Amino acid sequence: PIFALWSKKPGQLAIGSSQGALVLYDDVRRKKVPVAAKNPDNITCGAWSNGHVLALGSVDGTLTISDGNGQLLAQQLLRLPPVEIRFAQSHSSRSQSPLDEKREERTISVLLGRETLLL
């Protein structure tokens, strides 16, 4: 594996290979789930949202977004390779209530080529 990332939901690990293949490992059930949709190249970065959505970036500039079961939700070719991905709540959805920390993160920030931020 060239990439591994634990989800915010306990017990799930995303494992990426140098060929772009992705496997989700459920530690609770001790089961590997190969994901049909894959990145075309090395997976270099990724992030899990608190709503159990997985975003992955690869060397060729592909951003792939999948649900927690590995189903492809979206895929986009970016102009530069992503080097970091983060999920966040949108500014308009934030409030001061501590209960809102559990609200689903729907905004993705991507750092491209160490100099460009894509929202």
C-alpha positions as CSV (number, residue, x, y, z in Angstrom):
1,P,0.0,0.0,0.0
2,I,1.1,3.5,-0.8
3,F,-1.8,5.3,1.1
4,A,-3.8,4.4,4.2
5,L,-6.3,6.5,6.1
6,W,-8.7,5.6,9.0
7,S,-12.2,7.0,8.7
8,K,-13.8,9.2,11.3
9,K,-16.3,6.4,11.7
10,P,-14.5,3.8,13.9
11,G,-13.1,0.7,12.3
12,Q,-12.8,1.5,8.6
13,L,-9.5,1.9,6.8
14,A,-9.0,3.1,3.2
15,I,-5.9,1.5,1.6
16,G,-4.6,2.7,-1.8
17,S,-2.1,1.0,-4.0
18,S,0.5,2.5,-6.4
19,Q,-1.7,1.4,-9.3
20,G,-4.6,3.4,-8.0
21,A,-6.6,0.4,-6.6
22,L,-8.6,1.1,-3.4
23,V,-9.6,-1.4,-0.8
24,L,-11.8,-0.5,2.2
25,Y,-11.1,-2.6,5.3
26,D,-13.8,-3.0,8.0
27,D,-11.9,-3.7,11.2
28,V,-15.1,-4.5,13.1
29,R,-16.2,-7.3,10.6
30,R,-12.6,-8.1,9.6
31,K,-13.6,-7.8,6.0
32,K,-11.9,-6.3,2.9
33,V,-14.1,-4.6,0.3
34,P,-12.4,-4.0,-3.0
35,V,-13.7,-0.8,-4.6
36,A,-14.6,-1.0,-8.3
37,A,-14.1,2.6,-9.1
38,K,-10.4,3.5,-8.8
39,N,-8.1,6.4,-9.3
40,P,-6.1,6.1,-12.5
41,D,-2.7,6.5,-10.8
42,N,-0.9,6.6,-7.4
43,I,-3.2,7.8,-4.6
44,T,-1.3,10.6,-2.8
45,C,-3.8,12.1,-0.4
46,G,-7.2,11.8,0.9
47,A,-9.8,12.7,3.6
48,W,-12.9,11.2,5.2
49,S,-15.8,13.5,6.0
50,N,-17.8,13.1,9.2
51,G,-20.7,12.0,6.9
52,H,-18.5,9.0,5.8
53,V,-17.6,10.3,2.4
54,L,-14.1,9.6,1.1
55,A,-12.2,12.0,-1.2
56,L,-8.9,10.8,-2.8
57,G,-6.3,12.6,-4.9
58,S,-3.9,11.0,-7.3
59,V,-0.6,11.9,-9.0
60,D,-2.3,12.5,-12.4
61,G,-4.5,15.2,-10.8
62,T,-7.7,13.1,-10.4
63,L,-10.0,13.9,-7.5
64,T,-12.3,11.0,-6.7
65,I,-15.2,11.2,-4.2
66,S,-16.9,7.9,-3.0
67,D,-19.3,6.9,-0.2
68,G,-18.3,4.8,2.7
69,N,-19.1,1.6,0.7
70,G,-16.8,2.6,-2.2
71,Q,-19.6,3.7,-4.6
72,L,-18.3,6.5,-6.9
73,L,-20.1,9.8,-6.3
74,A,-17.9,12.1,-8.4
75,Q,-14.6,12.2,-10.2
76,Q,-12.8,15.3,-11.6
77,L,-9.5,15.9,-13.3
78,L,-7.7,18.9,-11.8
79,R,-5.0,21.0,-13.4
80,L,-2.4,20.0,-10.9
81,P,-1.9,17.0,-8.6
82,P,-3.7,17.4,-5.2
83,V,-1.3,17.2,-2.3
84,E,-3.8,17.7,0.5
85,I,-7.6,17.3,0.9
86,R,-9.8,18.4,3.8
87,F,-13.5,18.4,4.5
88,A,-15.3,21.1,6.4
89,Q,-18.7,22.6,7.1
90,S,-19.5,25.5,4.8
91,H,-19.2,28.9,6.4
92,S,-23.0,29.5,6.1
93,S,-23.8,26.2,7.9
94,R,-21.6,26.9,11.0
95,S,-23.1,28.0,14.3
96,Q,-21.9,28.2,17.8
97,S,-23.7,25.2,19.1
98,P,-21.5,22.2,20.2
99,L,-24.1,19.9,18.8
100,D,-23.3,21.2,15.3
101,E,-19.9,19.5,15.3
102,K,-21.8,16.4,14.2
103,R,-23.3,18.2,11.2
104,E,-22.2,16.7,7.9
105,E,-19.1,18.3,6.3
106,R,-20.0,19.2,2.7
107,T,-17.2,21.5,1.6
108,I,-13.9,20.0,0.2
109,S,-10.7,22.0,0.1
110,V,-7.9,20.8,-2.1
111,L,-4.3,22.0,-2.1
112,L,-3.0,21.7,-5.6
113,G,0.8,21.7,-6.4
114,R,1.5,23.2,-3.0
115,E,0.3,26.7,-4.1
116,T,-3.3,26.7,-5.2
117,L,-6.4,26.1,-3.0
118,L,-9.4,24.8,-4.7
119,L,-12.8,24.9,-2.8
